């Protein structure tokens, strides 16, 4: 599921920032 993975990665990136 590339879409779900992309969303999860985006959320993680925002949280890490």
N, C-alpha and C positions, 0 to 999 in steps of 0.2 A: 504493500500500500504506500506508494511514493507520496501521494497527497497527504495522508495522515502523518507520515514521517516528516514531511516538509513543515507541516503546521507545528508539530512537536519541536522540531529544531528551531523554528522561529520563536516559539514561546521560551525555550531554554535560552536562546541568545538574548532576548529581551530581559529575562530574569538575571542573567549573568551581568549584563551591563549595569 
